[in-house]
Amino acid sequence: MSHPPPPGTPKARIPHPQQPPPPYPRIGAGLWRRCLVGGLAVWVPAAGLALATRSAAALVVPVLLGAFLAPVVFVLWAYERHSRDLGVSAVLGCFLAGGALGVLGACLTAASAPHPSPGRYLTVALAEEAAKLAALAFALRRQPAVHGMRAGLVLGAAVGAGFAALESTGHALDAALWAPDPWGQLETELVRGLLAPLGQGAWTAVAGGVLLALRRPDGRFRYAPPVIAAGMGVALLHALADTARGLSPWLVVRLTGRGVETGLFAPGYPPQPSAAQQHLLTLVSALGPALVALAGLSWALSLARRNPPYPPCPPWKNTP
C-alpha cells in the first residue's frame, strides 16, 4: 500500500518530448545577397585605395576579397537552395576540393605564361578541366546517392568556384611579384578575380552535370562519350577565354598606337603604359573572357531547363 508524499515534497517533473535537432545547420534566407552587397561595398574602396596609394599593405584586402567574394557568394546560394537535397558535405566538399586544385592550376598557368600560344592555352585548359572533374568525382566518391544533371550542375559549379578563388589569388600575387608593371597588371587581376568564378563555375557545371547525369546507381562514374564531349567543349571555351586575355596587351597597343608591338601573344605589358592604356587593358582583358563565360553560362542554363528539378526530399533524409 502506497502512502501519499508528505506536504511540501517537490513533485517529479516529466520532461516534455523534444524536437530533434535539424540534420543540417540553418542560415538566414538571403545571406548570399547581403554577403555580395557588403563585399562589394568593401572591395570597391579598398581596391581604389590600393591603386591610389600604391601601397603593398593595402593590397591584402582587395586581392583576397576580390578572389573569394564571388565563390563564397555562390556557395552560400547553393547552401541555401540545395543543402537539403544535396547535403552540406557535398557542397562544401566540392568547393574545398576545387580550391585545393586551384593552387596547382595557378602554378600550371603561370608556368605557361613565358611562351603563350593557342596550343599551350588549349593544353592548359584540358589539364585544368580534367583536374576539376577529378576533384568532383573525388569529393562524391562516398556519396553514391548524389546523381542527376541538376546535382552535377550545382556541385560542378562549386568545384569551379573553389578553383577560381585560389587561381585568382595566385595570378594576383604573381603579377605583384614578377610583372614589369605590377600596379598596372594588378588593376587587371583585381577585376579578373571577380569575373573568374563566372567562367570557371559555368564550365565545370556543364561537365559535372553530364558526368552525374550518367552516374551508375551504385555510385560508379561513367566516362562515356557524352562526358568526354562535354569536357572537350568546356576546355575549348576555357582556351578561348585565355586566348582573349592573352591578346589583350597586343590589342591595346594596336588601338592606342603607343608602345612596342612585338606580335600576337607576346608576353609582358606595354612598356611605360599611360593611364589610358592601363584602364583600356583592364576593360579588354575582362570583356573577352566575360563573353566566353556567358556562352558557358548559357550552355549550363540550357541543360538545367531540359531537366526536371530535384524530387521532393523526405523529411527524414538530408540527401537525395
Beta strands, then each sheet from edge to edge (+ up, - down):
end
